[in-house]
C-alpha cells in the first residue's frame, strides 16, 4: 500500500462500530457502599429467599439488602456496622443501619443462610 492509498483511506469516513450495549446488573453493599458487577442468573438465584411477591420484587429487594462477602463475614464474627465500616472503609452514600438490621440482612446473604426472612423482620 502506498502513502497516497493510506492518506486516501484516512480521509474516508470511519465505519461506525456497532456496540451491543447490555445493561449489566450492579450490586451495592448496604454496609460499605462498594459496588460489583453481577449477572441476571446469579441475582435471581440469590433473590429467591428475599421478600417480595414477584421475582422482580425479590431481585429489587435483594439488591437493596445486599451485603458484600467481606462485610457479611465480619458481621457474622460479631462486629458492629461501625466496626465493619471502619475496617473495610465506606462510601459517603451509605444508609444508616442498626446492628440488628444488619444481622437480619446477613441472613439473606451468603450460602450458609438459607432461612427466609419475612418483610416485617426488615
C-alpha positions as CSV (number, residue, x, y, z in Angstrom):
1,X,0.0,0.0,0.0
2,X,1.4,3.3,-1.0
3,X,1.4,6.5,1.0
4,X,-1.3,8.0,-1.2
5,X,-3.5,5.0,-0.6
6,X,-3.0,5.3,3.1
7,X,-3.9,9.0,3.0
8,X,-7.0,8.4,0.9
9,X,-8.2,5.7,3.4
10,X,-7.6,8.1,6.3
11,X,-9.7,10.8,4.6
12,X,-12.7,8.4,4.1
13,X,-15.4,8.4,6.8
14,X,-14.7,6.0,9.5
15,X,-17.1,3.0,9.6
16,X,-19.4,3.1,12.6
17,X,-18.7,0.4,15.1
18,X,-21.9,-1.0,16.4
19,X,-21.6,-2.0,20.1
20,X,-24.2,-4.2,21.7
21,X,-24.9,-2.3,24.9
22,X,-26.3,-4.6,27.6
23,X,-27.1,-3.3,31.0
24,X,-25.1,-5.3,33.4
25,X,-26.7,-5.5,36.9
26,X,-24.7,-3.9,39.7
27,X,-24.8,-4.8,43.4
28,X,-24.0,-2.2,46.0
29,X,-23.1,-3.3,49.5
30,X,-25.5,-1.7,52.1
31,X,-22.7,-1.6,54.6
32,X,-19.7,-0.3,52.6
33,X,-21.4,1.3,49.6
34,X,-18.9,-0.6,47.3
35,X,-20.2,-2.0,44.1
36,X,-19.6,-5.0,42.0
37,X,-20.9,-6.3,38.7
38,X,-23.1,-9.4,38.7
39,X,-25.3,-11.3,36.2
40,X,-29.1,-12.0,36.0
41,X,-28.8,-15.7,36.8
42,X,-26.8,-15.1,40.0
43,X,-29.2,-12.3,41.0
44,X,-32.3,-14.4,40.6
45,X,-30.7,-17.4,42.4
46,X,-29.7,-15.2,45.4
47,X,-33.0,-13.3,45.3
48,X,-35.1,-16.4,45.7
49,X,-35.0,-16.1,49.5
50,X,-35.7,-12.4,49.5
51,X,-39.0,-10.9,50.5
52,X,-41.3,-10.0,47.6
53,X,-44.2,-11.4,45.6
54,X,-42.7,-11.4,42.1
55,X,-39.2,-12.3,41.0
56,X,-38.6,-8.7,40.0
57,X,-39.7,-7.6,43.5
58,X,-37.4,-10.2,45.1
59,X,-34.4,-9.1,42.9
60,X,-35.0,-5.4,43.8
61,X,-35.2,-6.2,47.5
62,X,-32.1,-8.4,47.3
63,X,-30.2,-5.5,45.7
64,X,-31.3,-3.2,48.5
65,X,-30.4,-5.7,51.2
66,X,-27.1,-6.9,49.6
67,X,-24.0,-7.1,51.8
68,X,-20.6,-7.9,50.3
69,X,-18.9,-11.1,51.3
70,X,-16.2,-9.4,53.4
71,X,-18.8,-7.3,55.4
72,X,-21.0,-10.3,55.9
73,X,-18.1,-12.3,57.3
74,X,-17.2,-9.6,59.8
75,X,-20.8,-9.2,60.9
76,X,-21.1,-12.9,61.4
77,X,-18.0,-12.6,63.7
78,X,-19.9,-10.2,65.8
79,X,-18.5,-6.9,64.6
80,X,-20.8,-3.9,64.7
81,X,-21.8,-2.0,61.5
82,X,-19.5,0.9,62.6
83,X,-16.6,-1.5,63.1
84,X,-17.1,-3.1,59.7
85,X,-17.2,0.3,58.0
86,X,-14.1,1.3,59.8
87,X,-12.2,-1.9,58.8
88,X,-13.4,-2.1,55.2
89,X,-14.0,1.6,54.6
90,X,-17.3,3.0,53.3
91,X,-18.6,5.4,50.7
92,X,-20.3,8.6,51.7
93,X,-23.7,7.5,50.3
94,X,-24.4,4.5,52.6
95,X,-27.6,4.4,54.7
96,X,-27.6,4.3,58.4
97,X,-28.2,0.8,59.7
98,X,-28.6,-0.6,63.2
99,X,-26.6,-3.7,64.1
100,X,-29.9,-5.6,64.4
101,X,-30.9,-4.6,60.8
102,X,-27.5,-5.7,59.6
103,X,-27.8,-9.1,61.2
104,X,-31.2,-9.6,59.5
105,X,-29.6,-8.6,56.2
106,X,-26.8,-11.1,56.7
107,X,-29.4,-13.9,56.9
108,X,-30.3,-13.1,53.2
109,X,-26.7,-13.0,52.1
110,X,-24.3,-15.9,51.7
111,X,-24.7,-19.6,51.0
112,X,-24.8,-20.5,54.7
113,X,-28.0,-18.8,55.5
114,X,-30.9,-20.1,53.5
115,X,-33.6,-19.3,56.1
116,X,-36.3,-17.0,54.7
117,X,-36.8,-13.6,56.3
118,X,-40.2,-12.0,56.3
119,X,-40.9,-8.5,55.2
120,X,-41.7,-7.5,58.8
121,X,-38.3,-8.5,60.0
122,X,-36.6,-5.8,57.9
